[in-house]
Amino acid sequence: MRWWLAAVFGIIVAGAAITVAQVLTIRSEHAFGERAKELAAGSAVTAAGAIMSREPGQSLAVATALAARQRQVAIFVFDDRGRLLTAPSSHGVAVESVPDLDAVVQGSIAGSRSMNSVSDGRRIVVGLPLRGNDAATLVAVASRPDLVAAGNIVRGELARTLLVAIAVGALAGISIAMLIAARLRRIGRAAARIQAGHFDEPLEIRFHDELGQLAESVEQMRRTLRDSFASLEAERDRLRDLLEQLQEGVIAIDSSLAVVFANSRAELLLGRRKLAAGSMLPTLWPGVDVHAFAASLFEKGSRAAMFRVSPREGFTFAVAGVPARDSTDTALLVITDVTVSVRRERAEREFVANAAHELRTPLSAISSAVEVLQDGAKSDPDDRDRFLSVIERQSQRLARLVRTLLALARAQTHAEPLAMETVDVGSVLAEVSDELSGDLRVETSCEPRLSVHAHRELLVHAVGNLVANAAKHANGSPIEIDARRSPGAEVRIEVRDRGPGIDDAERELVFDRFYRGGNRDGDGFGLGLSIVREIAVALGGEIEIEPRSGGGTVAAIVIERQQEPE
């Protein structure tokens, strides 16, 4: 209840009642006073007439006393010199107690009539001139207790009426205040429901006054907001469905870096990490300050930005940041898995480099054989057959190299799985030895019935590259190839040489593409060991380089062994 409204009503009613009571009191007192004067004047006139027409022989004092007793007034008669001709006391009033007696007497002697109200209207003094031989003036003192009592009654009734009016006004004010407060509370509750997002409960409008018009405005606002929010929710649901269908991960964050929304793709790209709405943005990848990047999206004048991150080997994500605008405090992080495109780009670059590296040797051999034949060797049947055999062998090697490089490129891009099979390791070593035996000395040893699960041409290519690389440092000494079972479920194929060896500082660098050690000549691209490592990874294995006791280097391919049937 609005108590102040009830108080205002009470004050207004009380003020009005007090004002009316005051006016009525003044007017009633004035009316009673005038009535008292009229009665006093009437009594004085009739008393004067009775005194002047008294019976013969009746004294003035007796006639005056009789008139005073009959009219219930005090009467005093004076001569033209102002001397009292009657008794000094009349009807309980002493002549000396009459106020302004001399002025009244002198005025009456002069021929003027006077009437004065004294003692707050309780006593009225009337002065009349007389036309008698001995009496010159009459002074009457009238007292009207009945009129005084009536005035007191009127004032009392007015006081009671005033109290009743104040009480009625207060009750009316409280009732009206309660009614207005109840209507305001209904409107306030409706506004609170709208503020809380509840738009289904209508506001009942009972009156169409000013408060009713306010309620109608609130109700119209409720209907408008209900329709607007319904439309926004439909759009939000459609947008959410669209975001869920994207192949990109989308994370919406506010200025405090709390997650507003994250689609399922974002959680999948981040290792199925839960990104609940309201939770703080976690550290997405170790060593990457995503929080600083996200905070920069809320800076004034910020623009869209992007960076790439590789959280683990073989995976690359592109992270784009869409900054918050003035109309919203939400920024977006869009995460795209670019692993396939990065692998494809890398494979395309590496395929060209690998092809240039690997095709160089057979192309050089074919070119040399053709030059010798053109220089006259074709005239000698034996020389011609020998060089044609070289061209045939190197052409077959070229075809195998092309197939191998294409298979490696597809494996690196994950475009298609490798055609893995059971490969006899002994036959692989024999093929490598036969292919390189014309150029260098190769010694092989292999455990019997040793097989691996691999791609044969890739394995031959990797072992051949290790042998060719070892030959460059062997200084004419034989190259040893040894294959045996490891303590685990792997096969270890080692290529050993007795060259100068590799420094510890260079051991981890020899697998980098285009790296060439300080003791290397100008021949080659520095891709041999890099290609071997790529093949080992594609086959699910690994490559190791370590010094050989007594001098030289041991390069080993460790690959999964094919399980023998029980």
C-alpha positions as CSV (number, residue, x, y, z in Angstrom):
1,M,0.0,0.0,0.0
2,R,1.2,3.5,-0.8
3,W,0.9,5.0,2.7
4,W,1.9,8.4,1.4
5,L,-1.1,8.4,-0.9
6,A,-3.4,7.7,2.0
7,A,-1.8,10.4,4.1
8,V,-2.3,12.9,1.3
9,F,-6.0,12.0,1.1
10,G,-6.3,12.4,4.9
11,I,-4.5,15.7,4.9
12,I,-6.7,17.1,2.1
13,V,-9.9,15.9,3.8
14,A,-8.8,17.1,7.2
15,G,-7.9,20.5,5.8
16,A,-11.2,20.9,4.0
17,A,-13.2,19.8,7.1
18,I,-11.2,22.2,9.4
19,T,-11.8,25.0,7.0
20,V,-15.6,24.3,6.8
21,A,-15.8,24.0,10.5
22,Q,-14.0,27.2,11.1
23,V,-16.3,29.1,8.6
24,L,-19.4,27.5,10.2
25,T,-18.2,28.4,13.7
26,I,-17.6,32.0,12.7
27,R,-20.9,32.3,11.0
28,S,-22.9,30.7,13.8
29,E,-21.2,32.9,16.4
30,H,-22.0,35.9,14.2
31,A,-25.6,34.8,13.8
32,F,-26.0,34.1,17.5
33,G,-24.5,37.5,18.3
34,E,-26.8,39.3,16.0
35,R,-29.7,37.4,17.4
36,A,-28.7,38.3,20.9
37,K,-28.4,42.0,19.9
38,E,-31.8,41.9,18.4
39,L,-33.3,40.4,21.5
40,A,-31.4,42.8,23.8
41,A,-32.5,45.8,21.7
42,G,-36.1,44.6,21.7
43,S,-36.1,44.0,25.4
44,A,-34.6,47.5,26.0
45,V,-37.2,49.2,23.7
46,T,-40.2,47.5,25.3
47,A,-38.7,48.2,28.8
48,A,-38.4,51.9,27.9
49,G,-41.9,52.0,26.6
50,A,-43.2,50.3,29.8
51,I,-41.3,52.7,32.0
52,M,-42.4,55.8,30.1
53,S,-46.0,54.7,30.2
54,R,-46.1,53.6,33.9
55,E,-49.2,54.1,35.9
56,P,-49.7,57.4,37.7
57,G,-48.3,57.4,41.1
58,Q,-45.9,54.5,40.3
59,S,-42.3,55.6,41.0
60,L,-39.6,55.4,38.4
61,A,-37.6,52.9,40.5
62,V,-40.5,50.6,40.9
63,A,-41.5,50.7,37.2
64,T,-37.8,50.1,36.3
65,A,-37.5,47.1,38.6
66,L,-40.7,45.6,37.3
67,A,-39.7,46.0,33.7
68,A,-36.3,44.5,34.4
69,R,-37.8,41.5,36.2
70,Q,-40.3,40.9,33.4
71,R,-37.7,41.1,30.6
72,Q,-34.8,39.4,32.4
73,V,-32.5,42.3,31.8
74,A,-30.7,44.8,34.0
75,I,-32.1,48.3,33.5
76,F,-30.6,51.6,34.7
77,V,-32.2,55.1,34.2
78,F,-30.1,58.3,34.2
79,D,-31.2,62.0,34.0
80,D,-29.8,64.5,31.6
81,R,-26.8,65.1,33.8
82,G,-25.9,61.4,33.9
83,R,-27.1,60.8,37.4
84,L,-28.5,57.4,38.2
85,L,-32.2,57.6,39.0
86,T,-32.8,53.9,39.8
87,A,-31.2,51.4,42.1
88,P,-27.4,50.8,41.7
89,S,-28.1,47.1,41.1
90,S,-30.6,45.5,38.7
91,H,-31.2,41.9,37.9
92,G,-27.9,40.9,39.5
93,V,-25.8,43.5,37.7
94,A,-24.1,46.4,39.5
95,V,-24.1,49.6,37.7
96,E,-20.4,50.1,38.2
97,S,-19.6,46.8,36.4
98,V,-21.1,48.0,33.2
99,P,-18.2,48.6,30.7
100,D,-18.0,52.0,29.0
101,L,-21.0,53.2,31.0
102,D,-20.2,56.9,30.8
103,A,-19.7,56.8,27.0
104,V,-23.0,55.0,26.6
105,V,-24.9,57.4,28.9
106,Q,-23.4,60.5,27.2
107,G,-24.2,59.2,23.8
108,S,-27.8,58.5,24.8
109,I,-28.2,62.0,26.3
110,A,-26.9,63.4,23.1
111,G,-29.8,61.5,21.4
112,S,-28.0,58.5,19.8
113,R,-28.7,54.9,20.3
114,S,-25.8,52.5,21.0
115,M,-25.4,48.8,21.3
116,N,-22.2,47.1,22.5
117,S,-21.3,43.4,22.9
118,V,-18.9,42.6,25.7
119,S,-17.5,39.6,27.4
120,D,-17.1,37.7,24.1
121,G,-20.8,38.2,23.3
122,R,-22.1,37.0,26.6
123,R,-23.4,40.4,27.6
124,I,-24.9,43.2,25.5
125,V,-25.2,46.9,26.6
126,V,-27.9,48.9,25.0
127,G,-28.2,52.7,25.4
128,L,-31.5,54.4,24.5
129,P,-32.5,58.1,24.9
130,L,-35.8,58.7,26.8
131,R,-38.4,61.4,26.3
132,G,-39.4,61.9,29.9
133,N,-39.4,64.9,32.2
134,D,-37.0,63.4,34.7
135,A,-35.4,60.5,32.8
136,A,-33.0,61.2,29.9
137,T,-31.5,57.9,29.1
138,L,-31.9,54.1,29.6
139,V,-29.1,51.6,29.8
140,A,-30.0,48.0,29.5
141,V,-27.6,45.1,30.1
142,A,-28.9,41.8,28.6
143,S,-27.3,38.4,29.1
144,R,-28.4,35.5,26.8
145,P,-27.1,32.2,28.3
146,D,-29.4,30.2,26.1
147,L,-27.8,31.6,23.0
148,V,-24.3,31.0,24.5
149,A,-25.3,27.4,25.3
150,A,-26.7,27.0,21.7
151,G,-23.4,28.3,20.3
152,N,-21.4,25.9,22.5
153,I,-23.6,23.0,21.2
154,V,-23.1,24.1,17.6
155,R,-19.3,24.2,18.2
156,G,-19.3,20.8,19.8
157,E,-21.3,19.3,17.0
158,L,-19.0,20.9,14.5
159,A,-16.0,19.4,16.3
160,R,-17.5,15.9,16.2
161,T,-18.5,16.4,12.6
162,L,-14.9,17.4,11.9
163,L,-13.5,14.3,13.5
164,V,-16.0,12.1,11.6
165,A,-15.0,13.9,8.3
166,I,-11.3,13.3,9.0
167,A,-11.9,9.6,9.8
168,V,-14.1,9.2,6.7
169,G,-11.5,11.0,4.6
170,A,-8.7,8.8,6.0
171,L,-10.6,5.7,5.3
172,A,-11.5,6.9,1.8
173,G,-7.8,7.8,1.2
174,I,-6.6,4.4,2.5
175,S,-9.2,2.6,0.3
176,I,-8.3,4.6,-2.8
177,A,-4.6,4.2,-2.1
178,M,-5.0,0.5,-1.6
179,L,-6.9,0.3,-4.9
180,I,-4.3,2.3,-6.8
181,A,-1.5,0.4,-5.1
182,A,-3.1,-3.0,-6.0
183,R,-3.4,-1.9,-9.7
184,L,0.2,-0.6,-9.7
185,R,1.3,-3.9,-8.1
186,R,-0.4,-5.9,-10.9
187,I,1.3,-3.7,-13.5
188,G,4.6,-4.0,-11.7
189,R,4.3,-7.8,-11.5
190,A,3.5,-7.9,-15.2
191,A,6.6,-5.8,-16.0
192,A,8.7,-8.0,-13.7
193,R,7.5,-11.1,-15.6
194,I,8.4,-9.4,-18.9
195,Q,11.8,-8.5,-17.6
196,A,12.4,-12.1,-16.5
197,G,11.5,-13.2,-20.1
198,H,8.0,-14.7,-19.3
199,F,5.6,-13.4,-22.0
200,D,2.8,-15.9,-21.8
201,E,0.6,-14.5,-19.0
202,P,-1.6,-11.6,-20.2
203,L,-2.4,-8.6,-18.0
204,E,-6.1,-8.2,-17.3
205,I,-7.3,-4.6,-17.8
206,R,-10.4,-3.8,-15.7
207,F,-10.6,0.0,-16.0
208,H,-9.7,2.4,-18.8
209,D,-8.5,5.4,-16.9
210,E,-4.9,6.6,-16.8
211,L,-3.7,3.5,-15.0
212,G,-5.7,1.4,-17.4
213,Q,-4.0,3.1,-20.3
214,L,-0.6,2.3,-18.7
215,A,-1.7,-1.3,-18.3
216,E,-2.7,-1.4,-21.9
217,S,0.7,-0.1,-22.9
218,V,2.4,-2.8,-20.8
219,E,0.2,-5.5,-22.3
220,Q,0.9,-4.3,-25.8
221,M,4.6,-4.3,-25.0
222,R,4.3,-7.9,-23.7
223,R,2.7,-9.1,-26.9
224,T,5.2,-7.3,-29.1
225,L,8.2,-8.7,-27.1
226,R,6.6,-12.2,-27.1
227,D,6.4,-12.2,-30.9
228,S,9.9,-10.7,-31.2
229,F,11.4,-13.2,-28.9
230,A,9.6,-16.1,-30.6
231,S,11.0,-14.9,-33.9
232,L,14.5,-14.5,-32.4
233,E,14.3,-18.0,-30.8
234,A,13.4,-19.5,-34.2
235,E,16.3,-17.7,-35.9
236,R,18.6,-18.7,-33.1
237,D,17.6,-22.4,-33.4
238,R,18.1,-22.2,-37.2
239,L,21.5,-20.6,-36.7
240,R,22.4,-23.2,-34.1
241,D,21.4,-26.0,-36.5
242,L,23.4,-24.4,-39.2
243,L,26.5,-24.1,-36.9
244,E,26.1,-27.7,-35.9
245,Q,26.3,-28.7,-39.6
246,L,29.5,-26.8,-40.2
247,Q,32.8,-28.7,-40.6
248,E,34.5,-25.8,-38.8
249,G,34.6,-25.5,-35.0
250,V,32.9,-22.3,-33.8
251,I,33.3,-20.9,-30.3
252,A,31.5,-17.7,-29.2
253,I,33.0,-15.9,-26.2
254,D,32.1,-12.7,-24.3
255,S,34.4,-10.0,-23.1
256,S,35.2,-11.9,-19.9
257,L,36.4,-14.9,-22.1
258,A,33.5,-17.0,-21.0
259,V,32.0,-19.5,-23.5
260,V,28.7,-18.4,-24.9
261,F,28.3,-21.1,-27.5
262,A,30.4,-23.9,-28.9
263,N,29.3,-26.4,-31.6
264,S,30.0,-30.1,-31.4
265,R,32.6,-29.8,-34.2
266,A,34.7,-27.5,-32.0
267,E,34.6,-30.0,-29.1
268,L,35.6,-32.8,-31.5
269,L,38.6,-30.9,-33.0
270,L,39.8,-30.1,-29.4
271,G,39.8,-33.8,-28.4
272,R,36.2,-34.0,-27.4
273,R,36.8,-31.4,-24.7
274,K,33.5,-30.1,-23.2
275,L,32.9,-26.4,-23.8
276,A,29.8,-25.7,-21.6
277,A,28.1,-22.3,-21.9
278,G,29.2,-20.0,-19.1
279,S,32.5,-21.8,-18.5
280,M,35.8,-20.0,-19.0
281,L,37.6,-20.5,-22.3
282,P,40.2,-23.2,-21.5
283,T,43.8,-23.4,-22.8
284,L,43.1,-25.1,-26.1
285,W,46.7,-26.1,-26.9
286,P,49.8,-26.1,-24.7
287,G,52.2,-23.3,-25.6
288,V,49.6,-21.3,-27.5
289,D,48.3,-18.2,-25.8
290,V,44.8,-18.4,-27.1
291,H,43.5,-16.1,-24.2
292,A,45.7,-13.2,-25.4
293,F,44.5,-13.7,-29.0
294,A,40.8,-13.8,-27.8
295,A,41.2,-10.8,-25.6
296,S,42.6,-8.8,-28.6
297,L,39.3,-9.3,-30.4
298,F,37.6,-7.0,-27.9
299,E,40.0,-4.1,-28.3
300,K,38.7,-1.0,-30.0
301,G,39.4,-1.1,-33.8
302,S,40.5,-4.7,-33.8
303,R,40.2,-6.7,-37.0
304,A,39.8,-10.3,-38.0
305,A,43.0,-12.3,-37.4
306,M,44.2,-15.8,-38.0
307,F,47.0,-18.1,-37.0
308,R,47.9,-21.8,-37.4
309,V,48.8,-24.3,-34.8
310,S,50.1,-27.9,-34.9
311,P,49.2,-29.4,-31.6
312,R,50.7,-32.8,-32.5
313,E,52.6,-34.4,-35.3
314,G,50.6,-34.6,-38.5
315,F,47.8,-32.3,-37.5
316,T,47.3,-28.6,-38.3
317,F,44.5,-26.2,-37.3
318,A,43.8,-22.7,-38.6
319,V,42.2,-20.5,-36.0
320,A,40.4,-17.4,-37.2
321,G,39.2,-14.6,-34.8
322,V,36.2,-12.5,-35.6
323,P,36.2,-9.4,-33.4
324,A,33.3,-8.1,-31.4
325,R,31.3,-5.2,-32.9
326,D,29.8,-2.2,-31.2
327,S,26.3,-3.8,-31.3
328,T,27.4,-7.0,-29.5
329,D,29.9,-8.1,-26.9
330,T,30.5,-11.5,-28.5
331,A,33.6,-12.5,-30.5
332,L,34.0,-15.7,-32.5
333,L,36.8,-18.2,-32.7
334,V,36.6,-20.4,-35.9
335,I,38.8,-23.5,-35.9
336,T,39.4,-25.3,-39.2
337,D,41.2,-28.6,-39.6
338,V,43.6,-27.9,-42.4
339,T,45.6,-31.0,-41.9
340,V,44.6,-32.5,-45.2
341,S,45.4,-29.4,-47.3
342,V,48.7,-28.9,-45.4
343,R,49.6,-32.6,-46.0
344,R,48.7,-32.2,-49.7
345,E,50.7,-29.0,-50.1
346,R,53.6,-30.6,-48.3
347,A,53.4,-33.8,-50.3
348,E,53.3,-31.8,-53.5
349,R,56.4,-29.9,-52.6
350,E,58.1,-33.0,-51.3
351,F,57.1,-35.1,-54.3
352,V,58.9,-32.7,-56.7
353,A,62.0,-32.7,-54.5
354,N,61.9,-36.4,-53.9
355,A,61.5,-37.1,-57.6
356,A,64.4,-34.8,-58.5
357,H,66.5,-36.6,-55.9
358,E,65.5,-40.2,-56.7
359,L,65.2,-40.0,-60.5
360,R,68.6,-38.4,-60.8
361,T,70.7,-41.6,-60.6
362,P,68.7,-43.8,-63.1
363,L,68.4,-40.9,-65.5
364,S,72.1,-40.3,-65.3
365,A,72.8,-44.0,-66.0
366,I,70.4,-44.0,-68.9
367,S,71.9,-40.8,-70.3
368,S,75.5,-42.2,-70.0
369,A,74.5,-45.4,-71.7
370,V,72.9,-43.6,-74.6
371,E,76.0,-41.3,-75.0
372,V,78.3,-44.4,-75.1
373,L,76.0,-46.1,-77.7
374,Q,76.0,-42.9,-79.8
375,D,79.8,-42.7,-79.6
376,G,80.1,-46.0,-81.4
377,A,79.4,-48.8,-78.8
378,K,76.3,-49.7,-80.8
379,S,78.6,-51.2,-83.5
380,D,80.0,-53.8,-81.0
381,P,77.3,-56.3,-80.3
382,D,78.6,-57.1,-76.8
383,D,78.9,-53.5,-75.8
384,R,75.5,-52.7,-77.3
385,D,73.8,-55.5,-75.4
386,R,75.5,-54.5,-72.2
387,F,74.4,-50.9,-72.4
388,L,70.9,-51.8,-73.6
389,S,70.7,-54.0,-70.5
390,V,71.7,-51.0,-68.3
391,I,69.0,-48.9,-70.0
392,E,66.4,-51.6,-69.5
393,R,67.4,-52.1,-65.8
394,Q,67.4,-48.4,-65.1
395,S,64.1,-47.9,-66.9
396,Q,62.6,-50.5,-64.7
397,R,64.1,-48.8,-61.7
398,L,62.6,-45.5,-62.9
399,A,59.1,-47.1,-63.2
400,R,59.5,-48.5,-59.7
401,L,60.7,-45.2,-58.3
402,V,57.7,-43.4,-59.8
403,R,55.3,-46.0,-58.3
404,T,57.1,-45.7,-55.0
405,L,57.1,-41.9,-54.9
406,L,53.4,-41.8,-55.8
407,A,52.6,-44.3,-53.1
408,L,54.6,-42.3,-50.6
409,A,52.8,-39.1,-51.6
410,R,49.4,-40.7,-51.2
411,A,50.3,-42.1,-47.8
412,Q,51.5,-38.7,-46.6
413,T,48.3,-37.0,-47.7
414,H,46.2,-39.9,-46.3
415,A,44.5,-39.9,-49.7
416,E,44.4,-43.7,-49.7
417,P,45.8,-46.4,-47.4
418,L,49.0,-48.2,-48.4
419,A,48.6,-51.7,-49.9
420,M,50.3,-53.5,-47.0
421,E,51.3,-57.1,-47.3
422,T,53.5,-59.8,-45.9
423,V,57.0,-59.0,-47.2
424,D,59.9,-61.5,-47.0
425,V,62.8,-59.5,-45.7
426,G,65.5,-61.8,-47.2
427,S,64.1,-61.1,-50.7
428,V,64.1,-57.4,-50.1
429,L,67.8,-57.5,-49.1
430,A,68.6,-59.6,-52.1
431,E,66.9,-57.2,-54.5
432,V,68.8,-54.2,-53.0
433,S,72.1,-56.1,-53.2
434,D,71.5,-57.2,-56.8
435,E,70.6,-53.6,-57.9
436,L,73.6,-52.0,-56.3
437,S,76.2,-54.8,-56.6
438,G,77.6,-53.5,-59.8
439,D,78.5,-50.2,-58.2
440,L,79.7,-51.2,-54.7
441,R,80.3,-54.1,-52.4
442,V,77.2,-55.2,-50.4
443,E,77.2,-57.9,-47.8
444,T,73.8,-59.2,-46.5
445,S,72.7,-61.4,-43.6
446,C,69.1,-62.2,-42.6
447,E,67.4,-64.5,-40.2
448,P,65.5,-67.3,-42.0
449,R,61.8,-67.0,-42.5
450,L,61.8,-63.3,-41.4
451,S,58.9,-61.3,-42.7
452,V,57.3,-57.9,-42.0
453,H,53.9,-56.2,-42.6
454,A,54.8,-53.5,-45.1
455,H,54.6,-52.1,-48.6
456,R,57.3,-53.9,-50.5
457,E,58.4,-51.2,-53.0
458,L,58.6,-48.6,-50.2
459,L,60.7,-50.9,-48.1
460,V,63.0,-51.7,-50.9
461,H,63.3,-48.0,-51.7
462,A,64.1,-47.1,-48.1
463,V,66.8,-49.8,-47.6
464,G,68.3,-48.9,-51.0
465,N,68.5,-45.2,-50.0
466,L,70.3,-46.2,-46.7
467,V,72.8,-48.3,-48.6
468,A,73.4,-45.5,-51.2
469,N,73.8,-43.0,-48.5
470,A,76.3,-45.3,-46.6
471,A,78.3,-45.8,-49.8
472,K,79.0,-42.1,-50.0
473,H,80.8,-42.3,-46.7
474,A,82.3,-45.8,-46.9
475,N,85.5,-44.9,-48.8
476,G,85.3,-48.1,-50.8
477,S,84.7,-50.4,-47.8
478,P,81.9,-52.9,-48.1
479,I,78.4,-52.1,-46.9
480,E,76.8,-54.5,-44.5
481,I,73.0,-55.1,-44.4
482,D,71.7,-57.2,-41.5
483,A,68.1,-58.1,-40.6
484,R,67.0,-59.8,-37.4
485,R,64.2,-59.9,-34.9
486,S,64.1,-57.4,-32.1
487,P,63.2,-58.3,-28.5
488,G,59.8,-56.9,-29.1
489,A,57.4,-57.5,-32.0
490,E,59.6,-55.7,-34.5
491,V,62.2,-56.4,-37.2
492,R,65.4,-54.4,-37.2
493,I,67.1,-53.9,-40.6
494,E,70.6,-52.3,-40.1
495,V,72.9,-50.8,-42.8
496,R,76.4,-50.4,-41.5
497,D,79.4,-48.7,-43.0
498,R,83.0,-48.0,-41.8
499,G,83.2,-44.4,-42.8
500,P,84.1,-41.4,-40.6
501,G,80.8,-41.5,-38.7
502,I,78.4,-38.7,-37.8
503,D,78.9,-36.2,-35.0
504,D,76.4,-36.1,-32.1
505,A,75.4,-32.6,-33.0
506,E,74.5,-33.7,-36.6
507,R,72.7,-36.9,-35.7
508,E,69.3,-35.3,-35.2
509,L,69.8,-32.9,-38.2
510,V,70.5,-35.6,-40.9
511,F,66.7,-36.3,-41.2
512,D,65.9,-32.7,-42.0
513,R,65.1,-32.0,-45.6
514,F,67.9,-30.4,-47.7
515,Y,70.4,-30.8,-44.8
516,R,73.9,-31.7,-45.9
517,G,76.7,-32.3,-43.4
518,G,79.9,-30.3,-43.3
519,N,82.0,-33.2,-44.7
520,R,79.7,-33.8,-47.7
521,D,80.7,-32.9,-51.3
522,G,78.5,-30.8,-53.6
523,D,76.7,-33.8,-55.0
524,G,73.1,-34.5,-53.9
525,F,70.2,-32.5,-52.4
526,G,70.3,-33.7,-48.8
527,L,67.0,-35.6,-49.2
528,G,68.0,-39.2,-48.9
529,L,67.6,-39.8,-45.1
530,S,64.5,-37.5,-45.1
531,I,62.8,-39.7,-47.6
532,V,63.8,-42.8,-45.6
533,R,62.2,-41.4,-42.5
534,E,59.0,-40.5,-44.3
535,I,58.8,-44.1,-45.6
536,A,59.4,-45.5,-42.1
537,V,56.7,-43.3,-40.7
538,A,54.3,-44.3,-43.5
539,L,55.0,-48.0,-42.8
540,G,54.3,-47.5,-39.0
541,G,58.0,-47.8,-38.1
542,E,60.9,-45.6,-37.3
543,I,64.5,-45.0,-38.2
544,E,67.6,-44.7,-36.0
545,I,71.1,-43.4,-36.5
546,E,73.9,-44.3,-34.1
547,P,77.7,-44.6,-34.2
548,R,79.3,-48.0,-34.9
549,S,81.8,-49.4,-32.5
550,G,85.2,-49.3,-34.2
551,G,84.2,-46.5,-36.5
552,G,81.4,-45.9,-38.9
553,T,77.7,-45.5,-38.7
554,V,74.7,-47.8,-38.2
555,A,71.4,-46.8,-39.8
556,A,68.4,-49.0,-38.8
557,I,64.8,-49.3,-39.9
558,V,62.6,-50.7,-37.1
559,I,59.3,-52.0,-38.4
560,E,56.5,-54.3,-37.2
561,R,57.1,-58.0,-37.7
562,Q,54.6,-60.2,-39.4
563,Q,53.3,-62.7,-36.9
564,E,54.0,-66.3,-37.8
565,P,51.1,-68.8,-37.8
566,E,51.1,-71.0,-34.8
